[in-house]
Amino acid sequence: MLCNSITSPAAPGNGPGWTDTRVERLKAFWADGLSASEIADRLGEVTRNAVIGKVHRLGLAGRKTTSRKPLPRRTSPRRNRPGRVERRLPPAPFMWPAAELPAPPSPVAALMLPLRQLRADQCRWPVGDPRQAGFGFCGCQKAPGVPYCAHHAAIAYNPAARRRRAA
């Protein structure tokens, strides 16, 4: 038995289903231009989505949507433009003025501590490759409010433009 039958009997507990009479009424309402919601209300015991699905399966012709209001036309006259079109350039990236650019932090000698040896007041900046021997963490005195020392905090919390310029 095919599941695409137009007049399939109702499944148990699913209401009256799509009988031949209901399908004919659906076709008539559709031809009269009623919306899916209005058809569902008139048929009763069927949802708007069920009506839309049945219309689709029956292959009924689509209609122009009339429920939407047309957009208002532009009332202001168009500007007369010369032959060339002005192109806008993207904004230039922000650059710190040289006088305001803070000096780069001085490098520190990392203690290279394993994670288990770090105390709460020590810098947690990773140094090296975690897959290589000798990997560890900075371990210097932590700056207030951040998990890194002053040197590594300046790198971590640095604006992107300053990082690009330093590289």
N, C-alpha and C positions, 0 to 999 in steps of 0.2 A: 504494500500500500504506500502511495506517495504522500509525503508530508505537505506538499504544496497545493493540496486540494483547496479550491476556492470555497467550497461549501462543506468544510470538515465539520463533523459534529463537535459540540462543545466538550471540552475535557471536564471530568468530574470536578465540581467545586469552582469552576471558572465562569459561572454565569451562563447566559443563553447562547454564547458563541455566535458564529457568523452563519446564520441560516440563509436560504435563498431570498427570503423576504427582506431580511435585514440588509443583505448585500444590495438588493434592488433599491431599497430606500437610501442607502449610502450613496449609490450612483446618482440617484435623483437629486439628493441634497448637494452633492458635489457639483453636478451640472448647474444647479441653481446659484452656485457661487458661495455657499455657506462655508464658514471656516471649520477647521477640524474640531475646534472646541464646541462650536454651535451644533455640529453634526453629532458629536458625542452626547451633548445634552438632550437632543431630540431623540436619539436612539435609546438612550438610557442604558445603564449597566455596562458601559464601555467607556474607556478613557480616550482622551485626545490622541495619545500616542498609539493606541490600538487602531484608531481611525486612520492616522497617518500611515501606519504600517500596512493596513489593508488596501488603502489607496495605492500605495507603492506596489504591492504584490499584484493588484489588479491591473496595473499599468495605466491607470487613468491619467489623462493629460494634465500636466502641470498648469497652474494658472499664474497669472500675474498677481503679485501681492498688492492688494488694494488697502490693506489695513494700515500700511505705513504712510505717514504724511510726507509729501514731497519736500525736499530741502529747499529753503528759500533761495532765490536767484541772487546773484551778486548785484547790488544796487550801485556800488561806486564804480565810476568809469575806470577803465584800465589806463595805466600811465602810458604815454607815448614813449617808446624805448628806441634809442638809436640802434643802428645795425649791430653794434657790438653788445654782447651781454656781459655785465659786470660779474666777475667771479669772486667769491669770497675765499680768502685764505684761512686755513685753520689757525687758531690762536697760537702764538709762540709759547713754548714751555716757560714756566717761571724759573728765573735764574736769580740766585741770591746776589745782591751787590757785593763786590769784593770786600768792602769795608765791614759789612755785616756778617760775612762768612766766618763762623768760628774756626779756630785752628783745629786740625785733626788731632785726636787724642794720641798721646804717646804710647807706643806699644809696651806691653808688660811681659814679664817673664812668667810664663804659665808654670804652675806647679805640677801639672799633668797627673791629677789625682783620679783614681777610679771612682765611679759613682757612689759606691758604698762608703768611701772614706770622706765624702764631702759633708761638711757641717752646714747648718742653716745659714750661716753668715758668709759662706764662700761662693764665688762666682761659678755658675753652671754652664759656662760657654764651652761647647765641645771643641776639642782640638785634635785634628788628625782624622783619619778614616776609621770608622768603627769596625771595619773588617780587617784592619791591620793591627799588628802588635804595636804597643806603645800609645794606643788611643787613650785619651783621658780628658779631664775637664780642667779649666783654668785654675780654679781654687783660690784665686786672690780674694782680698776683702771685698765683699759685695757692697754696691752702692745702695743707699736707702731707697726702698720702694720698688726695686727691680731685682731680678734674679742674677744680674751680672755685675761685674766690677765696672768702674767708670769708663774704662777703655772699651770694653765690649758693649756696654749700654749705649755708648755714642754710636757704635756701628749698628746695633740692632734697632734703635729708635731714631734713625736718621731719615730725613725726607729722601724720597727716591731720586730727586734731581741732584742732591749732594752726593749720593752714592755713585750715580752715573758719572759725575764730574771727577770724582776721586779715582775712578777705575782707569 
